[in-house]
Amino acid sequence: MSGYVYRIFSKKGDCCYIGITTKPKISYRYNQHLYEFKRQRYYYSSYEVMQHEDHVLELLEENIPKEQLLIKEKHYIEKFNNCVNYNKKKK
């Protein structure tokens, strides 16, 4: 089994959300984010990005072996100004 690493970002916002999924299509996971956002049942960090109307889904890597997904996610979290790191800096 393999998966994807993706980023949801907004030009208006100053951070992004990095995520991973093993769903067959990345759009399935994105639609979950949209559903949770509309129902206000969300992860705090993805909400920070999705509240901006111009947010975009970007595929960063695909066909990553399942056992390497968390390693890749951590790499991209450190690379981009994501909401997790952004919120740590604000404290």
C-alpha positions as CSV (number, residue, x, y, z in Angstrom):
1,M,0.0,0.0,0.0
2,S,1.2,3.5,-0.8
3,G,0.0,7.0,-0.2
4,Y,0.3,10.7,-0.8
5,V,1.7,13.8,0.9
6,Y,-0.3,16.9,0.2
7,R,-0.4,20.6,1.2
8,I,-3.4,22.9,1.5
9,F,-2.4,26.5,1.4
10,S,-3.8,30.0,0.8
11,K,-2.1,33.0,-0.7
12,K,-4.1,35.2,1.9
13,G,-3.0,33.1,4.8
14,D,0.5,32.9,6.0
15,C,0.7,29.1,6.7
16,C,-0.3,25.8,5.2
17,Y,-1.6,22.4,6.2
18,I,0.5,19.3,5.4
19,G,-1.2,16.0,5.4
20,I,-0.9,12.4,4.3
21,T,-3.4,9.8,3.1
22,T,-3.6,6.3,1.8
23,K,-7.0,6.9,0.1
24,P,-7.1,5.8,-3.5
25,K,-7.5,9.4,-4.7
26,I,-6.2,12.5,-3.0
27,S,-9.5,14.2,-3.8
28,Y,-11.3,11.9,-1.3
29,R,-9.2,13.2,1.5
30,Y,-9.6,16.8,0.4
31,N,-13.4,16.3,0.3
32,Q,-13.2,15.0,3.9
33,H,-11.4,18.2,4.9
34,L,-14.2,20.3,3.2
35,Y,-16.9,18.2,4.9
36,E,-15.3,18.6,8.3
37,F,-14.8,22.3,7.8
38,K,-18.4,23.0,6.8
39,R,-19.6,21.0,9.8
40,Q,-17.1,22.9,12.1
41,R,-15.6,19.5,13.1
42,Y,-12.0,20.1,12.0
43,Y,-8.4,19.9,12.9
44,Y,-7.3,23.3,14.1
45,S,-4.5,23.6,11.6
46,S,-6.5,22.7,8.5
47,Y,-9.2,25.2,9.6
48,E,-6.6,28.0,9.7
49,V,-6.0,27.5,6.0
50,M,-9.5,26.5,4.8
51,Q,-11.2,29.5,6.2
52,H,-9.6,31.5,3.3
53,E,-11.7,31.2,0.1
54,D,-8.6,31.0,-2.1
55,H,-7.2,27.8,-0.5
56,V,-5.7,25.3,-2.9
57,L,-4.8,21.6,-2.7
58,E,-1.3,20.7,-3.9
59,L,0.0,17.2,-4.3
60,L,3.6,17.1,-3.0
61,E,4.5,13.4,-3.5
62,E,2.7,10.3,-4.5
63,N,3.3,6.5,-4.5
64,I,5.1,6.7,-1.1
65,P,5.3,3.4,0.7
66,K,3.0,3.4,3.7
67,E,5.9,2.9,6.2
68,Q,7.6,6.1,4.9
69,L,4.5,8.4,5.0
70,L,5.1,9.8,8.4
71,I,8.8,10.5,7.6
72,K,7.8,12.3,4.5
73,E,5.1,14.3,6.3
74,K,7.6,15.4,8.9
75,H,10.0,16.5,6.2
76,Y,7.4,18.7,4.6
77,I,6.1,20.1,7.9
78,E,9.7,21.3,8.6
79,K,10.1,22.6,5.0
80,F,7.0,24.7,4.8
81,N,5.6,27.4,7.1
82,N,2.8,25.1,8.1
83,C,0.2,25.8,10.8
84,V,1.8,23.5,13.4
85,N,5.1,25.4,13.2
86,Y,3.4,28.8,12.8
87,N,1.3,28.3,15.9
88,K,4.4,27.3,18.0
89,K,6.2,30.5,16.9
90,K,3.2,32.6,18.0
91,K,3.4,31.3,21.7
